[in-house]
């Protein structure tokens, strides 16, 4: 299947390391991000927090989808993600691993086809699977005159 859909997000600098994040034409309220001190003021979530919250949110939504696919009616769930920043061989900060814990508000026995749900729900999660497989990121830097200064 060769279907694709573009996702467009615009970032506008508001301060030293603070950005306004505008989602797909502004239909969704903008989000404000910032790096923690000493770089920024910590006035909003930083990119690492957004990455981790995206993984946990997507997994939670995927689990709900899979449960409901088999006509289950789960109560509210709660997810927690914990990760440690570590420096790589070049001394750069990375997040090499994350632990996600999703807590259901119901006992396992109330769900039908739970083994199948647990065996497949992660495959529905676009974010987690994209992170696991590695997302190719193309970058170009353009100056005020529209000249491409660098590409990677």
BELNORZI-V428191 format. One record per residue. N is the residue number from 1. SS is DSSP state (h for helix, s for strand, l for the rest). OMEGA is omega in degrees with one decimal (NA if undefined). NEAR is the number of other C-alpha atoms within 12 Angstrom. Layout:
n-><N;N>
ss-><SS;SS>
omega-><OMEGA;OMEGA>
near-><NEAR;NEAR>
This chain:
n-><1;2;3;4;5;6;7;8;9;10;11;12;13;14;15;16;17;18;19;20;21;22;23;24;25;26;27;28;29;30;31;32;33;34;35;36;37;38;39;40;41;42;43;44;45;46;47;48;49;50;51;52;53;54;55;56;57;58;59;60;61;62;63;64;65;66;67;68;69;70;71;72;73;74;75;76;77;78;79;80;81;82;83;84;85;86;87;88;89;90;91;92;93;94;95;96;97;98;99;100;101;102;103;104;105;106;107;108;109;110;111;112;113;114;115;116;117;118;119;120;121;122;123;124;125;126;127;128;129;130;131;132;133;134;135;136;137;138;139;140;141;142;143;144;145;146;147;148;149;150;151;152>
ss-><l;l;l;l;l;l;l;l;s;s;s;s;s;l;l;l;l;l;s;s;s;s;s;h;h;h;l;s;s;s;s;s;s;l;l;l;l;l;l;l;l;l;l;l;s;l;h;h;h;h;h;h;h;h;h;h;h;h;h;h;h;h;h;h;h;h;h;h;h;l;l;l;l;l;l;l;l;s;s;s;s;s;s;s;s;s;s;l;l;l;l;l;s;s;s;s;s;s;s;s;s;s;s;l;l;l;l;h;h;h;l;l;l;h;h;h;h;h;h;h;h;h;h;h;l;h;h;h;h;h;h;h;h;l;l;l;l;l;l;s;s;s;l;l;l;l;l;s;s;s;s;l>
omega-><-174.4;179.8;176.5;178.2;178.8;172.7;-175.9;178.2;-179.7;175.7;177.6;-179.1;178.8;-177.7;-177.4;179.7;-179.0;-179.2;169.4;-179.1;-178.4;-175.2;169.0;174.5;176.4;179.4;178.1;-179.6;-179.0;177.6;179.4;-177.8;177.8;174.2;176.1;175.6;13.1;-179.6;-177.2;-179.1;-178.8;-175.9;179.2;177.5;176.6;-177.0;178.5;177.4;179.5;177.7;-177.9;178.6;177.1;178.4;-177.6;179.3;-177.8;177.8;179.3;178.4;179.4;176.9;176.5;179.2;-178.0;177.7;-178.1;177.2;178.8;174.0;173.1;178.0;-176.1;172.3;-179.1;176.5;-178.9;179.6;175.4;176.0;179.2;178.0;178.1;173.0;176.9;175.9;177.6;-177.5;179.5;179.1;-179.5;178.7;176.0;173.6;-173.9;-175.4;176.3;177.6;178.8;174.8;178.2;-179.3;175.6;177.4;-179.8;174.3;-177.3;-174.5;-178.0;-175.8;173.6;177.2;-175.7;178.3;179.0;178.1;-177.9;179.9;-174.1;-171.0;-179.2;180.0;178.1;-172.2;-178.2;-176.0;-177.6;-178.9;177.1;177.8;-179.8;-177.9;-178.0;-178.1;174.9;-178.7;175.2;-176.3;169.4;177.9;-175.3;178.9;-176.3;178.5;179.4;179.1;176.2;-177.4;-179.9;178.0;175.8;NA>
near-><3;4;5;6;6;7;10;13;18;17;22;19;15;18;19;19;25;26;27;25;27;21;18;15;14;15;10;11;12;19;24;27;29;30;23;19;14;10;14;19;20;21;21;25;24;26;23;25;25;22;23;30;26;27;35;34;28;30;35;34;29;30;37;35;24;30;33;20;21;22;16;21;21;28;18;15;23;21;25;21;26;21;21;16;17;15;12;11;8;8;9;11;13;18;20;18;17;25;19;23;19;25;21;22;17;17;14;18;13;17;25;20;20;24;15;17;25;24;15;22;28;29;23;25;25;23;26;30;21;19;22;17;11;11;12;10;10;9;11;13;14;12;10;8;8;10;11;13;13;12;11;10>
